[in-house]
Amino acid sequence: METGLNDKVAIVTGASRGIGRAIARRLSEEGMKLVIAARTGELLEELARSCPGDVEPVCLDLRADEAPKQLVERTIARFGQIDLLVNNAGATRRGDFLTLTEADWQDGFALKFYCAVRAARSAWPHLCATRGNIINIIGVGGRTGSAEFAIGGAVNAALMNLTKVLADRGISDGVRVNAINPGSIATDRLKTRINTLAAERGISPDAAAGSMAEKLGIARFGQPEEIAELVAFLASARAGYLQGAIIDADGGQTRTL
């Protein structure tokens, strides 16, 4: 698929592992110049070396108020433009609503929600200049409430609304804004949950994975590369009529409208 992304510039947050790592590699394969960000510098450096294109790793804590702005400034200093912002950073603590602390809630919103707000605000003028894109990587937990995913669900729902808000503004400013809601994707985080379930039940990891998939009502878990492929499509001109779209890439897990 010809995406027309060659020589364009992207920022990918949360790029050191899992979905973000796959997105960075896929966009680099399309010829994009990248600035990748996360808190784990060693993993970022390794990813940058493994990508075929021009990639600058930036190690910083995106929970800090000024960090997203600094990331945008680094990108402009290095490449002179921004064509795509992929807001992927952020993992929220799971647990029952009554057991989660005030600090847990603040941390969840600081990294995943406020980082996206601040990065979008800082990158917006540059995206207007290139008629660029924002793609928010959110999660299906924002569609359906769960007592075990109180913080993540609330953050994800807020990000879906933010996507619609920015898309509305983007119509007049020439910036396309869309989102992807991944379901259960085979990342290290999911593997940890599978191993925990296996240990609790005294069963094999494969049996635990099958039990978890069955409970979710899906045939299998997704792969990070499948989300990355969707990002490449959304960033391309082929998706030019998509504005404010929120795509559930979850194997059919979400059955509500």
N, C-alpha and C positions, 0 to 999 in steps of 0.2 A: 504493500500500500504506500503510495507516494504521499507524504505528509507535508512537504514543503517547509520543513522545520530546519533545514540545513543552514548553519551560520547564525541562527537566532539564539537568544540568550535566555536561560531559565534559572530561576532560584528554586531549589527543592529543600524544604526543611524536613527535619527528622529523617535524614538520608542515610544514616549509618547502618540501619538494620531493616529487615523485613520489606514492607511495601515501599517505603521511601528509597531503599537501596535499589530495588528492582526498577522503580520509576527513573531514578538517576541513570542507571545503566541503559535503559531503553531509549531515553531521550538523547543520551550521548551517541548511541548507535545511529540515531537519526541525524547526527551532525550538529546537534545543539551544543553551544558553549554553556557550561554550568558553573554555578556557585552552589555548593552543597553545604548544609549546616546541620550540626547536632552537637551534643555535649561530649561525645566520645571521639577525640581527635585521632587516635590510632586507627580506628575503623574507617574514619573519613579518608585518611591518608591512603589506606589500602584500597578503598573503593576508587579514589581518584586515579591511582596508578593502574587499576584494572580496566578503566573506561577507555574507549578508543579516542575520545576527543579531548578538548581543552577543558579541564575541570579544576576549579579552585576550591579546596576544602576550607571551611571556616568553623573553627571550634568555639562555640559560645553557648551560654545558657539563655535560651529564648524566653524564659520566664521574666528576665529582667526588663524593665520598662523600655529602655533605650536599645535593647539588643536587635529587635527587628529593623529599626531605623539604621543601625550600624551595618546590618547585613545588606540592606539596600544600597547604602553608600559604598560599601566594599565592591558590590557588583558594578555600580556605575564607574567607580574608579578603575576597575579592571577591564570592563568590556564596553562601557559607554552607553549601554542601553539595557532595557529589560523588556522581553517579549512575553514571558510566562512566569507566573508565580504559582508554585504548587505548595499549598499549605497542608503539610502532612504531619507536622510535629504534634506530639501529645499523646500520652497514655494516662488514663485515669484509673484510680484505685477502685477495684471491685470490693463489694461487701454490702452487708445489709444496711439499709438506711440508718437504723438506730445505732449502728456501731461506728459509722464514719464520723471523723472529727472535723472541726472547723478548718483545721489546717489541710486536711484531705480535700475539702471542697475548694479552698482557695488555690491549692496547687493544681487541681484539675482544670479550673477555669483559666489560671494564669498561663499555662503552657499551650493548651489546645485552643481555647477561645480568644483570649486577649492577644496572644501571639498572632493569630490570624487577623484580628482587627488591626493591630499595629502594623503588621507587614503590608496589608492591603492599603492602608492609609498612606504609608511611606512610598509604596511602589506605584500608587495610582497615577501621579503625573507622568511618570515614565511609561506606564502602560498606555496612557492616553496618546502619548507621542508615537508609539509603535502600533497602536490599535491592537493591543495585546490581550492576554488571557489571564484569568485567575481560575485555578481548579482547586477546590477544597476537598480533601480526603476526610470523610466524616465517619460514618458507620451506621448500620441499621439499628443500633440500640436507641437511636433518637426517634425511631418510628413507633416502637412498642415499649411501654414502661415495664421495668423489672425491678423487684426489690433488691436484687443482687447487683444491679448495675445503675444505681441511683445517680451517681455523679456523671458517669459516662453518658447515660441517657439524656440528662439535662443539658450537658455541654453539647452533645450532638444535635439536639433539637434546636438549641440556640444557633449553632452553626448553619443549620439548614435555613433558618430564618434570615441569618446574615447573608447567605448566598442569594436569596431572593432580593434582599435590600440592595446589595451591590449590583446585581443584575439589572434592577430597575434603574439605578443611576448609570449603569454602563451603557444603556440604550442610547442616551444622549451624548455620552462621553466617548463612545466607540470602543469600550472594553467589554469583552465577553466574559461572563462569570458563570461557572457551572460547578457541580459537585458530584462526587461518587460516594455512595454508601457501601463500603465493603461489608460482606457478611463474615463468616468464620474463615479466615485465611490462614494457610499453613505457615505461620511465622514462628519464631522461637517462643513468643509469648503464648501462642496457642499450644505449642508442644509442652510448655511448662504446665499448663492447665490439664492437658491430657495425662501427663505423668503423675500429677497430683491425684487425679481421679483414679488412675490405675493403682497407686499406692493405697489410697483409702479403701478401695474395694478388693484389693488383693488379686487383680487381674492384669493381663498383659496390656501394654500401651496400645497395641492394635485393637484389642477388644474395647478398651476405654474410648478410643477414637470412634469406633463404630457405634458405641452406645451414645456418645455425645452427638454424632451426626444424626442418628435416628431420633433422638429427643428433639433436635432442631427441625426435623422433617425435611432433611436434605439428603441427596444421594452421595455427596462427597464434600470435602473442604476445598476452597478455592486456593489458587496459587498466586503469590505476589506478582508474577509475570503477567497474569491475566488482568490485574488492575493496572499495571504499567502500560499494557497494550491499549487499554481504554483511555488512559491519560494522553497517550500519543495521538489517538483519534480526536479527542476533545480539543486538543491544542491546535489541530490542523484546520485548514480551510474547509475540509470535508464536513466539519461539524459547524459550519458558519451560521446555520440557522438555529442552533441550540443556544438559548440564553435563559439562564435561571433553571436549567434542567438539573434534576437530582436523580441520579441513576442508581438503583439498588442492584449491586453486583453481588448477589448473595445466594445463588443456587436455588432460589425460590423460597427462601426462609420467610420473607415478609409476605404475608397473605392479605394484609389490610390495604385499603386504598390510600 
